[in-house]
Amino acid sequence: MPDLEGIGCDGRVADREYGGAVADRSDVVIVGGGIVGVCSAYFLAEQGARVTLLERGEICSGCSEGNAGWIFPSHSTPLPAPGAMRKALGWLFDPASPFYIKLRLNLDLVRWLWIFARSCTESRARRTFELNRELSLQSRTLYETLAALSGLEFDWTKEGLLLVCRTRAGLSEVEEELRLLKALGGEGRRLDGDETRELVPQLSAEIQGGIHYPADAHIQPASFVRGIAAQCKRRGVRILSGVEAIAFETSGSRISRVVATKGDFKCDHVVLAGGAWSAGLVAPLGLRIPVESAKGYSVTFERPDDFGNIPMLLAEAKVGVSPCQGTLRFAGTLELAGLDLSINERRLRAILDAGRLFLPGLPELVRLETWRGLRPCTPDDLPIIGRPHAVTNLVLATGHGMSGISQGPITGKLVAELVSGDRPAVDLAPFSPDRFR
Ligand SMILES: Cc1cc2nc3c(=O)[nH]c(=O)nc-3n(C[C@H](O)[C@H](O)[C@H](O)COP(=O)(O)OP(=O)(O)OC[C@H]3O[C@@H](n4cnc5c(N)ncnc54)[C@H](O)[C@@H]3O)c2cc1C
């Protein structure tokens, strides 16, 4: 268990740590305490920056908590791809479908859908695959290093990822992904039905086959985020939970102070890692970033003793299954329904039905938790990492969609490089916040 004293609390503990007065000046203020915010804080602190992180709830109370925890450089097929619009339209009126758009008269949503539609070409999908894969590969290396830190436990498991298909059509879709991956130098093994069931005996006799990607990995996401937050604290990062950033005061093209619910914070640089809430936060600065929230659900059960360690995607249902320590988590659906955290029972049931259909060999499971989170999704399925032209001391780090866990550590490192003025480890042009202008 990481040392969380001073994290899941309000500003008062920070007062005590800072001799009774919340210091109002830092080098960097980070807004958001999900994986992107804490990884940014960690790499900034490693560079010696004085960092304050503001989180309006608890650390890891947003989308970074109950997700599937995959690091998946291999399975990087983007959402906008040829045929995606047709598929999405077909799912629109199915209450149990894995993808749903709540149609509403909202100009931001219309703009988002327009850019999404334009991104559905063969060449763009291929480029997105490549770029996301590169970020996830670099993250994977960073996870390896972080897993060696003393006192940081996050169930780092390198068993790969298994895609499981019930139909021939599903199998040809994932075979196409494997072909593309191999063309990029990646690795994957095509399995027939029996070979797939050998890896996971609880799978149905109807399973046609699958793909095993050995380079992928998985973690317990909440343990990682809270553990990194504890590591940040050890490195002098001031973490203030229960503190909400409400506005940015500017002077010329710079943010001069972050106005928050428990005081104002002056700093040289601001990092915005507000997940699905990011677009609303920067809109008053005149920045229009197309980040829509896409709700997903997970249900976590006690793990049966004989269930192995390989996470899998039930391909046609788009449901992820993640074994982690004593738990087994089913995760899925993508609902573009705005900043709405209500739970749709039919979609939740659809996730569990898919579990029963693909894994009839599972016994009756003991349910531990039902969770939902809002993914911060961009229409081109690439994250936003960079400085907007109009606000010179702001770094945006958001829009990671389905890949925030996969890409969290490398994003944090890139943020630190941007703030310090070092040459970023990755060419950031494709991730620029200005690419949508
Ligand atoms: C069902 C599901 C399964 C998923 N599985 C995977 C997976 O296997 N692998 C993967 O890579 N990704 C996965 N994801 C996606 C991943 O969870 C997200 O991409 C990631 O958590 C986003 O991290 P974040 O730090 O940007 O946002 P968040 O974790 O949401 O953090 C943002 C934080 O900012 C805070 N905040 C917002 N506004 C303010 C403010 N004004 N002041 C202060 N704080 C503020 C919020 O409270 C929140 O804590 C999954 C998502 C879902 C829903």
The ligand as a Tripos MOL2 file, in Angstrom:
@<TRIPOS>MOLECULE
LIG
   53    58     1     0     0
SMALL
NO_CHARGES

@<TRIPOS>ATOM
      1 C1        -14.1590    1.0670  -19.3210 C.3       1 LIG1
      2 C2        -12.8050    1.6860  -19.6250 C.ar      1 LIG1
      3 C3        -11.7160    0.8590  -19.8820 C.ar      1 LIG1
      4 C4        -10.4830    1.4200  -20.2070 C.ar      1 LIG1
      5 N1         -9.4010    0.6020  -20.3770 N.ar      1 LIG1
      6 C5         -8.1980    1.1340  -20.7000 C.ar      1 LIG1
      7 C6         -7.0740    0.3110  -20.8890 C.ar      1 LIG1
      8 O1         -7.1380   -0.8950  -20.7390 O.2       1 LIG1
      9 N2         -5.8910    0.8850  -21.2460 N.ar      1 LIG1
     10 C7         -5.7920    2.2350  -21.4450 C.ar      1 LIG1
     11 O2         -4.7110    2.7010  -21.8300 O.2       1 LIG1
     12 N3         -6.8330    3.0680  -21.2170 N.ar      1 LIG1
     13 C8         -8.0320    2.5450  -20.8550 C.ar      1 LIG1
     14 N4         -9.1000    3.3670  -20.6450 N.ar      1 LIG1
     15 C9         -8.9220    4.8030  -20.8620 C.3       1 LIG1
     16 C10        -8.2240    5.4570  -19.6660 C.3       1 LIG1
     17 O3         -8.9020    5.0980  -18.4880 O.3       1 LIG1
     18 C11        -8.2040    6.9810  -19.8410 C.3       1 LIG1
     19 O4         -7.6640    7.3040  -21.1030 O.3       1 LIG1
     20 C12        -7.3420    7.6540  -18.7710 C.3       1 LIG1
     21 O5         -7.7190    7.2390  -17.4910 O.3       1 LIG1
     22 C13        -7.4280    9.1780  -18.8710 C.3       1 LIG1
     23 O6         -6.5860    9.6960  -17.8700 O.3       1 LIG1
     24 P1         -6.5900   11.2520  -17.5170 P.3       1 LIG1
     25 O7         -5.5810   11.4560  -16.4740 O.co2     1 LIG1
     26 O8         -6.4900   12.0200  -18.7760 O.co2     1 LIG1
     27 O9         -8.0740   11.5280  -16.9820 O.3       1 LIG1
     28 P2         -8.7310   11.2260  -15.5580 P.3       1 LIG1
     29 O10        -8.2260    9.9700  -14.9580 O.co2     1 LIG1
     30 O11       -10.2030   11.3450  -15.7330 O.co2     1 LIG1
     31 O12        -8.1720   12.3930  -14.6670 O.3       1 LIG1
     32 C14        -8.5930   13.7260  -14.8250 C.3       1 LIG1
     33 C15        -8.7030   14.3100  -13.4410 C.3       1 LIG1
     34 O13        -8.8700   15.7230  -13.5370 O.3       1 LIG1
     35 C16        -9.6810   16.1280  -12.4650 C.3       1 LIG1
     36 N5        -10.2310   17.4420  -12.7740 N.ar      1 LIG1
     37 C17       -11.0790   17.7630  -13.7770 C.ar      1 LIG1
     38 N6        -11.3500   19.0720  -13.7400 N.ar      1 LIG1
     39 C18       -10.6560   19.5930  -12.6950 C.ar      1 LIG1
     40 C19       -10.5330   20.8960  -12.1470 C.ar      1 LIG1
     41 N7        -11.2050   21.9370  -12.6470 N.pl3     1 LIG1
     42 N8         -9.7220   21.0890  -11.0680 N.ar      1 LIG1
     43 C20        -9.0440   20.0420  -10.5290 C.ar      1 LIG1
     44 N9         -9.1480   18.7790  -10.9940 N.ar      1 LIG1
     45 C21        -9.9400   18.5670  -12.0700 C.ar      1 LIG1
     46 C22       -10.7430   15.0390  -12.3950 C.3       1 LIG1
     47 O14       -11.3610   15.0090  -11.1180 O.3       1 LIG1
     48 C23        -9.9080   13.7810  -12.6810 C.3       1 LIG1
     49 O15        -9.4640   13.1670  -11.4920 O.3       1 LIG1
     50 C24       -10.3500    2.8390  -20.2900 C.ar      1 LIG1
     51 C25       -11.4320    3.6480  -19.9980 C.ar      1 LIG1
     52 C26       -12.6580    3.0890  -19.6700 C.ar      1 LIG1
     53 C27       -13.8180    3.9980  -19.3390 C.3       1 LIG1
@<TRIPOS>BOND
     1     1     2 1
     2     2     3 ar
     3     2    52 ar
     4     3     4 ar
     5     4     5 ar
     6     4    50 ar
     7     5     6 ar
     8     6     7 ar
     9     6    13 1
    10     7     8 2
    11     7     9 ar
    12     9    10 ar
    13    10    11 2
    14    10    12 ar
    15    12    13 ar
    16    13    14 ar
    17    14    15 1
    18    14    50 ar
    19    15    16 1
    20    16    17 1
    21    16    18 1
    22    18    19 1
    23    18    20 1
    24    20    21 1
    25    20    22 1
    26    22    23 1
    27    23    24 1
    28    24    25 2
    29    24    26 1
    30    24    27 1
    31    27    28 1
    32    28    29 2
    33    28    30 1
    34    28    31 1
    35    31    32 1
    36    32    33 1
    37    33    34 1
    38    33    48 1
    39    34    35 1
    40    35    36 1
    41    35    46 1
    42    36    37 ar
    43    36    45 ar
    44    37    38 ar
    45    38    39 ar
    46    39    40 ar
    47    39    45 ar
    48    40    41 1
    49    40    42 ar
    50    42    43 ar
    51    43    44 ar
    52    44    45 ar
    53    46    47 1
    54    46    48 1
    55    48    49 1
    56    50    51 ar
    57    51    52 ar
    58    52    53 1
@<TRIPOS>SUBSTRUCTURE
     1 LIG1         1 GROUP 0 **** ****
